[in-house]
Amino acid sequence: MGAALAQRLRIPFADADDFHPPANIAKMTAGEALDDGDRLPWLESIGEWLAEHCATGGVMSCSALKRRYREQLRRHCPGVQFLHLSGTPEMIGARQASRPGHFMPASLLASQFDTLEPLADDEAGVTIDVDQSIDSIIDNYVTQTRLELG
């Protein structure tokens, strides 16, 4: 989804999973959920990437599950907008299962939903149901945020 949005907007894309330190990957691979201490340096790395792309634009796929995580990212790039792709645990689980070889096991999905704090009304961004085509999601996001396509 993130790569498709970036391609459509003609701006760089990065996947936050690529920013995890080896210790985080090992922990998740072992089926252990990350805690806030594990996420702090990871979010700082993501924030640095966002800061580098703040003026020109960029898309980062990231599970910024809590408001304070999103606020941490906004400190690096105050104008960042979030796209929360919402869905049922069953639907997200099915999509997760289609990512063979990913280090996060399906057993951690429940902890992600337990941690999730959906976007609040006063946060910059939109929530869109993930149960539709990628093109529909992108069109909806671009329309709601009034982004200009490159």
LUMPA-504585 format. One line per 8 residues: their letters; for each residue x, y, z of C-alpha. Coordinates in Angstrom, 2 decimals. Example, Ala and Ser with C-alpha at 12.3 -4.5 7.8 and 13.67 -1.06 7.14 Angstrom:
// residues 2
as	12.30/-4.50/7.80 ~ 13.67/-1.06/7.14
***
This chain:
// residues 150
mgaalaqr	0.00/0.00/0.00 ~ 2.71/2.48/0.98 ~ 4.80/1.73/-2.08 ~ 1.75/2.18/-4.33 ~ 0.89/5.52/-2.71 ~ 4.47/6.76/-3.05 ~ 4.56/5.69/-6.68 ~ 1.29/7.49/-7.36
lripfada	2.54/10.64/-5.61 ~ 5.99/10.27/-7.24 ~ 7.84/10.58/-3.95 ~ 10.23/8.24/-2.09 ~ 8.97/5.26/-0.09 ~ 10.47/3.51/2.92 ~ 9.24/0.57/4.98 ~ 9.64/1.06/8.73
ddfhppan	10.40/-2.65/9.10 ~ 13.75/-1.91/7.45 ~ 14.60/0.45/10.34 ~ 14.31/-2.12/13.13 ~ 17.56/-2.91/14.92 ~ 18.56/-6.60/14.95 ~ 17.45/-6.96/18.59 ~ 13.88/-5.95/17.71
iakmtage	13.76/-8.37/14.80 ~ 15.09/-11.18/17.01 ~ 12.50/-10.39/19.69 ~ 9.60/-10.40/17.24 ~ 10.88/-13.50/15.45 ~ 10.82/-15.24/18.85 ~ 7.15/-14.25/19.20 ~ 7.72/-11.50/21.78
alddgdrl	5.92/-8.18/21.41 ~ 7.99/-5.02/21.40 ~ 7.58/-2.63/24.29 ~ 7.90/1.14/24.28 ~ 11.62/0.92/25.09 ~ 12.19/-1.27/22.04 ~ 10.22/1.09/19.84 ~ 11.86/4.36/20.94
pwlesige	15.12/4.09/18.93 ~ 13.21/2.58/16.00 ~ 10.79/5.51/15.94 ~ 13.72/7.96/16.17 ~ 15.26/6.38/13.06 ~ 11.96/6.66/11.25 ~ 11.60/10.25/12.41 ~ 15.04/11.08/11.02
wlaehcat	14.01/9.68/7.63 ~ 10.80/11.71/7.75 ~ 12.78/14.85/8.63 ~ 15.00/14.29/5.57 ~ 11.88/14.09/3.37 ~ 9.65/16.59/5.20 ~ 10.05/19.41/2.68 ~ 9.86/17.30/-0.48
ggvmscsa	7.56/14.50/0.65 ~ 7.88/10.81/1.31 ~ 5.76/7.84/2.29 ~ 6.70/5.60/5.20 ~ 4.76/2.46/6.06 ~ 4.87/2.24/9.82 ~ 2.88/0.76/12.66 ~ 2.76/3.96/14.71
lkrryreq	0.19/2.32/16.93 ~ 0.00/4.83/19.76 ~ -0.66/8.53/19.69 ~ 2.62/9.22/21.50 ~ 4.49/7.33/18.76 ~ 2.84/9.54/16.15 ~ 3.68/12.62/18.22 ~ 7.30/11.47/18.35
lrrhcpgv	7.32/11.27/14.55 ~ 5.66/14.70/14.26 ~ 8.49/16.24/16.27 ~ 10.73/15.35/13.33 ~ 8.24/16.41/10.64 ~ 5.36/18.49/12.04 ~ 3.33/18.33/8.82 ~ 3.28/14.54/8.57
qflhlsgt	-0.13/13.05/7.87 ~ -1.15/9.53/8.78 ~ -3.19/7.00/6.86 ~ -4.65/4.47/9.28 ~ -5.69/1.39/7.35 ~ -8.38/-0.14/9.54 ~ -9.69/-3.65/9.37 ~ -10.84/-6.55/11.47
pemigarq	-8.25/-8.76/13.12 ~ -9.37/-11.58/10.81 ~ -8.84/-9.52/7.65 ~ -5.51/-8.12/8.79 ~ -4.44/-11.62/9.82 ~ -5.25/-12.96/6.36 ~ -3.22/-10.18/4.76 ~ -0.37/-10.78/7.18
asrpghfm	-0.38/-14.48/6.24 ~ 0.18/-13.47/2.61 ~ 3.58/-11.99/3.54 ~ 5.71/-15.14/3.57 ~ 9.08/-14.88/5.24 ~ 8.25/-11.76/7.25 ~ 9.86/-11.75/10.70 ~ 6.69/-10.88/12.63
pasllasq	4.71/-14.02/13.38 ~ 0.92/-14.06/13.24 ~ 0.90/-14.72/16.99 ~ 1.80/-11.05/17.59 ~ -1.18/-9.62/15.73 ~ -3.37/-9.59/18.86 ~ -0.74/-7.53/20.71 ~ -0.78/-5.01/17.84
fdtlepla	-4.55/-4.61/18.15 ~ -4.26/-4.38/21.96 ~ -1.71/-1.57/21.59 ~ -3.54/0.31/18.82 ~ -4.82/3.79/19.58 ~ -6.71/4.83/16.42 ~ -6.19/8.32/15.04 ~ -7.98/10.92/17.14
ddeagvti	-10.12/13.62/15.54 ~ -7.45/16.23/16.28 ~ -4.64/14.26/14.55 ~ -3.62/15.02/10.97 ~ -4.62/12.03/8.90 ~ -7.46/9.82/7.82 ~ -8.74/6.36/8.58 ~ -9.74/4.19/5.64
dvdqsids	-11.11/0.65/5.64 ~ -8.50/-1.66/4.14 ~ -11.19/-3.91/2.62 ~ -11.08/-2.28/-0.80 ~ -8.71/-2.01/-3.72 ~ -5.38/-0.25/-3.39 ~ -6.47/2.26/-6.04 ~ -9.65/3.04/-4.10
iidnyvtq	-7.72/3.52/-0.88 ~ -5.25/5.86/-2.58 ~ -8.00/7.83/-4.32 ~ -9.87/8.19/-1.03 ~ -6.73/9.29/0.83 ~ -5.68/11.80/-1.82 ~ -9.20/13.25/-1.92 ~ -9.50/13.52/1.87
trlelg	-6.07/15.09/2.32 ~ -6.21/17.18/-0.86 ~ -2.78/15.97/-1.94 ~ -1.67/16.76/-5.44 ~ -0.50/13.87/-7.56 ~ 2.88/14.32/-9.21
***
